[in-house]
Amino acid sequence: MTARVMPRSPALALLKESQYMQTQITCPRCQTPFTANIHQVIDVGRNPQLKYELLNGTLNVFVCPNCGTSGQMATPLLYHDPEHEIFMVHVPMEMNLPHEEQQKVIGQMVQEAMSEIPSEERRGYMLQPEEVIRYQTFMEKILETEGVTPEMIERQREQGRLLQQMIDADKEAAGNLIEENVEKIDETFFAMLRSNIEAAQQQNNNDLLIKLINLQARLYTETEVGQRLEKQQAALRAFQKEVQKEEALTPQMLADHVVRHYENDSIVDALISMGQSAFNYEFFTHLTENIEKAAREGQKEKAKGLTRLRQRLLELQRELQEQSQRMLQDAMDTLESILQAEDQKAAVKENASRIDDAFMYVLSAMVAQAEQEGQTEQVQALKRVQELIMEEAEQQVPPQIRIINRLLRAESEDERQRILDQNAELVTPELVQMLDALANEVAGDGETAEMAGEIRKLKAMVETRVSTASPASPSTPSGGIITP
């Protein structure tokens, strides 16, 4: 189901730092009004995550808080990829915008994108964006930068159509479809199936979920790829079960499971990926012991197989170590550039795409080291960078999440009440639902049980305000009308 996002008006509250706007839309099924965050300018040089959200279909997706209807919003898009020098725009034809209005919208998006790019980074290709009429062509141009060919795209479309046919078919017809299309049922097809299962779970669509799970079980049984994937999943489940039982992951445990499946490279690689923290020198010690044991017991083929596996895994470990060293060095270089910058806040913003887990690990490690060595000034400088990163991170999330973070940090109920007073426009049923979902998400983890309790207190506080508020429509930024 698709909703339309009309062009932004000058009065629209545009959040430029995070490059999204918040607007009110109407559910195309139940007509419930609610707010949604819309990205129209996608600069992957500054926010690479947006590219992958666009490619996997999660960008500009709405979910009605009342009936659960979800869909993707049709909206003008500007896409900028500085690495591949792509600067293009797409205005959906279904919006039926006159040519003059289209050019006005394009001009606004170009101006917004250019305002975020430092003058020294601007290039000639940005002077005139390429206008792409068909959304399919727009996506294909992006996929090409990922090494995806038109043939690969067409194959995925065929797989998508096949999956839908299988969902709609009865048992006998589904069996015929499997037999006739076995060459199309590969790892990508199963990944597509898993994505559909996850979507059905999120939407609480139990009828569709049951169909998908039954289809997956049948494909695991009746196809060669499915049998291989099911075997891999069984191996991973057994490994995970032992880790949970022992409440610890050890190198010997990982080695034992790898040896058990040494003839199956895909299972071994999956085990290594899952147990990477135990993939160390001690792991190789246990693997060597298994090689020596097989040789002593006269299992020559097993000893040869394990020896080949050890060599392959040693090469893999070297590659991982080199990659890790490069990531840590890049993180240290980025941190140093921020520390040396005259305007550290601007430096954090400019390096937002480089601030990842490796960067935060380096930053935390340097804070700990400086504290241990009593370097007070260095500790203060590093913690200032942490604060700036937190401030920037909060600008990248919807205002509802920002207010939840502020409420959780508040030290008293009076302070929480003041925060809610100051942000009355955000105290809506949607905020109650977000708090409820968040509480349920963290409740299952023993370490966050206390936080779940705090979130439920916040939910009750917000719920009370919502129930006593006037029935007037919420005060939210408005960016035009979204219609079914």
N, C-alpha and C positions, 0 to 999 in steps of 0.2 A: 504494500500500500504506500502511495507516494503523496506527500504534501508539497505545496509550492511555497517557496520563500520569495516574496516580492523584493525588488531592489530597496536598499536601505535609503531612508530619507535623511536630510540634514539634521533632523532633530533626534536621530537614533543614537542611543547611548552605545558608542562603539568602544570596546575594550582593546585598544591598539597593542598593548604590551603582550597580550596573549593571542591577538589576532583572531578573536571570535567576537560575535555579537550575541546578545541575549534578546530574544524576541518572544512574543506570545503567539502561540499557534492554537488551532482548533482541531481536535481529534476528528479525522474523517469518518470514524465509525459512530462514536457516541456523542460527538459535538462538545466534549469537555474542553474548556480552554486551559492551557498550561504553558509554562515557559520552556524554551529549549535553547541550547547553545549552538550557534551556526558558524562554521568556518567558511569564509569565502576566499580569503587570501592564503594560499598554501606555499610558504617559502621553505623548502626542505633544507636549504642551507642553514637556516636558523632553527627550524623545528623538524628534524628528520622523521619524528614519529608520525606526523601528519600524513606523510607519503604512504606509510604502511597501513594507517587507518583507512586512507582512501582506497588502497589496493585490496584490502581484505573486507571492504564494504561496511566498516563501522563508523566512518566519518559522516557527520550530519544525519545520524539515525535518531529518530524520535521514538519514545515509548510512552504511551498514554498512561498516566498514573491511575486512571479510573478503570479502564477496561483492558489494559495491557496490549492494545493494538500497537504494532510497531511498523516502521517503514523508513524509507530514506527520503529526505527532503530535496526536491529539485530546486537548486539555487545557482546563481552565477558563480563561477569559480575562476580564480586566477592562480596559475601554477608556475612557480619559479624554481628551477633547479640550476644553481650556478655551476655545478661541476660539469653538467652536460650542456650548459648554455641554452636552456629551454625557458622561454618566457611566453606563455600562451594563456588564452582565456576561452572559456566556454559558457555560453548563455543558453540554457535549455530552450528548445523550440516550443515546448508546451507552455511556456510562460507568455507566449504571444506578445512580446514587447515590440513596439514600433522601432524602426531602425535608429531614430534619433535617441530614443530612450535607452536602447542597447548601448550606443556609443557613450552615453552619459554614465551608465553603470560601469562600463569598461574603464572609462577615464577615472572614475572614483577609485576603483580597485587598483589601477596602475599607480595612481597618486599615493594611495595608502602603502602599497608595496615599496615604492621608491623612497618614501619618507623613512622607512625602516632600514634602508641600505646606506651605509656611510658613502660619502661622495667618492672616496678613493676606490671603492669596490664596484662602482657602477661601470657598466660596459655598453658597447654599441648595440649589442643584440637586445638590450632592454628598451631601446628607444621606441620600438613598435612591436607590441605583442602579437603573436600569431593567433588569429581567431579561428577556433576549431568548432565547426557547427555540430558535428555528431559526437555524442558522449562516448560512443564506442571507439572512435578514432582518438579522442582525447586520452582515454585509458590505455589504448595500444601504444601511444607515444611514450607514456610513462613506463609501461611494462618493458618496452624495448631497452630502457636504461638498466633494467634488471636482467638483461639477457634473455628475455622471453620473446620468442619469435611469433609471427602471426599464425604459423602452423600450430604452435603450442597453445595459443589462445583459442584457436578453433577447436582443438582437441578437448580443452577444458569445457568449452560450450557444449560440445557433444556429450561429454560426461555429465554435465549438469542436466541436460535434457533426458539422458538415460536414467539418472537418479530419480527425476520427477516421474518418469514413466513407471519405474519400479515401485515407487510409493503409491501410485494410483492403481497399479495392477492387482488382480487377485493372485492367489497362490500359484495357480498353473501358469498364468501369463507371465508372472515374475520369473518363474523357472525358465520359460522360453527365452525371456530377455537376457538372463544370465548366460545361457548356452550360446546365444547368438552374438553376444557382445563381450565375450570373455577377454578379448584383447584390450578393451577399454577399462577393465576393472583392475586398476593398479594402485600403487600407494597414494597417488593424488586423488583417486576416486574415494578411497577410504578416508582420506583427510577431509574431503568434501562432505562425506557422510557424517563424520564426527562433528564437523562444524554445524551441520543441521541438527544433530542430536543436542548439542549445547544450546543452540538457539531455541529449540523446542522446550528445553528445560527452563531456560530463562523466561520464556513466555507462558510457562505453566500450561502448555498445549499437550495434555496427556494423551489424547487420541493419536496425534501425530508422533509423539515420543514413542509410544508402544509400537507403531508401525516401523519406525526407524530402527529401534533396537532389535526387533524381530528380523528385519532385513539384514542388519549387520551380523546377527548370529548365523543367518543362512549363508551369507557370503563368506563368513569365516569357515564354514563347513564345506561349501561347494566349489570354492575357487582355490587355485594354488597360492595366489598372493594372500588370500585370506587365511589359509592354513599357516603360512609362514608368519604373518603378523600375529595371529592368535598364539602361536608358539612363543613368539617374542614377548607378547604381553604376559603370558603365563610365567615365563622366566623372570620378568621384572616384578610380577606380583609376589613370587616366591622370595625374591631378594628383599623386597620391601617388607614383607611379612616378618622375615628373620630380623631385619634391622629394628622393626617396631617391637618385636618380642624381647630382644636383647637391650633395647633402648640405647643403642649405640651402633655406629658404623665403624668397623675396623678394617685395616688392610687385609687381614687374613680372611675375613668374611667375604670381601670383594674378590680376593684371589680364588677362594673355594668355588664361588659361583661362576667366575670366568673359566676356570678349569673344567667345570661341569659342562660348559657349552663351547669349549675351545674350537670345535670344528665349524661353528656358525659365527661368521664375522659380524653379521648384523646384530645378533644377540649380544656378543661381546662388546661391540661399540655402544650399544644401548646401556649395558651394565656399567661401563666405564663412565658414560655421561651421567648416569644417575648417581654413581658413587665416586665422583671426581675428587672429593675431599680425601678419600683414602687411596687415591692413585699416586703413590709415592714410593720412596726407596724400599720401605718395609713390604709393600705390595710385591715388588719385584723379587725380594728375598723369598717370600712364600711361593711365588711362581717358580723360581729356580729350584726350590725344594721339591716341588711337584715334578719337575723335569727329571731331577736326580732319582726320585722315587720310581718313576715310570721306567727309567733305564735299569735300575737295580732289579725290578720285577720282570724284566725282559719284554716290556711293552714298547718296542722300538718305534712303531708308527706313532704312538701317542707322544713319546718323547720328542720325535722329530716335529710333530705338529705343534707341541707346546713351545719348542725352541723357535720355530718360525713365528709363532704368535708373540713370544717375548720380544723378538727383534722388531716386529711391526709396532708393538706397543711402546718400545723404547723410542722409536722414531716419532710416534705420536706424542709421547711425553716431551720430547725435545721441541717439537713444533709448538705445543701448548706453552712450554716455558718461554720460548722466544716471543710468542704472541703476548704472553702475560708481561714480559719485560718491556715490550714495546708499549703496551697499554699503560703500564706504570710510569714509564719515562714520559709519555705524552701527557699523562695526568700531572706529573711533577712540573713539566714545562708550562702547562696551562696555569697551574697554581702560582708558579713564580711570576708569570706575566700579570696575573691579577694582583698579587702582592706589590708589584713594582708600579702598577698603574696609578696615575694621579687621581683618576676618578674610578675607584674600585667598583662602585655600583654599575657604572657603564660597562666596565670590563667584564663583570659577571654576566650582564645581559648579552654582551657580544659573544661570550664563550658558552652560552647556555647549552648549545648542542654538544659541547665537549664535557659537560659536567655530568658524569655517569657514575656507576657503582665504583669503578676503579678510582675515579677522582675523589669520591667521598671517602674511600678506604685510605688513600694517601693523605688526605686532609686530616682525618681522625688520627692516623698514626703519627703525623707530625705534631698534632696538638698534644698527644700523650707523651711523645718524646720531649717536647719543649717543657711540659709540666714536670717531667721527671728530672730534667736538667736545670730546673729553676729559671728558665728564660722567660721572665714575666712579660716583657714587651712582645716577644715572639708569640706567646700564648694569646695575648690580647689581639694581635694582628690576625692570627689564624682564626680565632673565634669570631672576629669581625667579618671575615669572609664567610664563615658558616652562617652568620645572621643574614648577610646579604643574599646568600643562596636560598635560605628559607623564605625571605621576602619575595624574591623573584619566583620561587616555586609556587607560592601562594597566588601570584598574579596569573599563573598558568592554569588555574583550576576555576570552576564555576564559583560565583559568589556564595552559593549555599555551602560549599565545602569550606570556603574561607571562614565563614561565620561559625561553622561547627568546630573548626580548629581553634578559633578564638574562645569559644565557649568552653572547650575542653581545657584550655590553658588558664582560664579564669580561676582565681584562688578563693572566691566566695560566691554564694548564691546572689548576693546583692550585685556583684560585678556582672554576673551572667544576666541578671534582669536589666542592667544598664545597657549591655550589649544588644539585647533584644529590643529595648526601647529605641536605640539608635539605628536599628536595622528592621524597623517594623514592616517594610515592604517585602522582606524575605521570610517573614513569619507566615507561612502558608501550609496548606495540606501537603504540598510537595516536600517541604522541609521535614515534616513529620514522617513521611514515607522514607526519606533518605536516612533519617536517624534510626528508624526501625530496621531497615535493611542493613545498616552499618552495625547495629547491635547484634543482629543475628549472625552476621559474618564473623565477628570477633568472638562471639560467645563460645564457639567450639574449641577455642584454643585456651588451655589452662592459664597460660601466661598473660592473656588479655582479658580474663574473666572480670577483673576489677574495672577495666575500661568499659566493658560491656554494661556493667552496672551504672557507671557514670553516664553513658550514652542514653540508657533508658530513663534516667532522671531528667536529662535534657529533653528527651522526647515528651515526657509527661508535662514538663514546663511549657514547651512549645504547643503541645496539644491543648493545654488549658487556655492559652492565649488565642489559638485558632478558634476554639469552640465558643469563646466569649466575644470574638470580633464581629463587627457588623458584616452583613452578607454582601457588602460592596465588592466589586471585582478587585483583585490584587493590583497594586501599583507596580507595574513592571515596564521596563523599556519596551517601546513598540517600534517595530521596523517594517510596517506595512502589514498586509493581510496574507495569511496562509490559508489556502482553501483546499478541499479534497481534490 
